[in-house]
Amino acid sequence: MTSSSSDSSSDIARLLEIMAKLRDPKTGCPWDRAQDYQSIVPFTLEEAYEVADTIERNALDELPGELGDLLFQVIFYCQLGKEQGLFDFEQVVEKICRKLTERHPHVFGELPLASSQEVKQTWESIKAGERAGRSLTSVLDDIPLNLPALSRAAKIQRRVASHGFDWAELEPVVAKVHEEIDEVLAEVQVSSPDATRVREEMGDLLFAVVNLARHIGVDPEQALRLANSKFERRFRGVEALAAASGKPLAQHTLAQLDSYWEQVKLAEKAKG
């Protein structure tokens, strides 16, 4: 059975009341009272990543709890805003409702859009108009500096692409990746490598790889998280095989560890 809208409103009201009690100057929680916008940002990021991790593990039974933790972060910011007379939860909801209706004129207005590509183009056009209204000096001005580097690179590339600065074909994108690999190797293979130049060229390579991911419709941050997870899972399998051999991991040769690695991969494939 699903909750009614009135039940949902009551739940939100209760959550707001709990948050206010936690921040009460006299009877609230000392830890919660000590927080400010800056101090809870790390917790917000952590909770967002825990939501992503839960989804990527397909642990959907855990998702309501993780989403609740993330919602609490929003409620916390709203309480701080209310205490300072800046904004409250109702204003936050009103702003997102207005944004969603304005950015979906094909749903809430009379603009006919037949494809997801048309929807995306309209969305970007509306966002560009909003940015123009804020008197920004560059199309890149409002991209957050504290985004994860891969995500920020992808966002930078999407933004400039929406203004025509992009390759139309995949071939030059792939060629750029190979070019950057060659430049990294050229820097590391000199007799006395310059660490600054090596780092710069490695950054250019990563940026080019992000561009390739964008062109083939892959989110680079998510792809790397999944790759990390896969490597960790397989290496734990290597550790298990090493332990079963009766010999410590560090006493195995690379060839032996590679053999374990292949066994783990074959076992995964056999499971489908």
Disulfide bonds with the S-S distance in Angstrom:
none
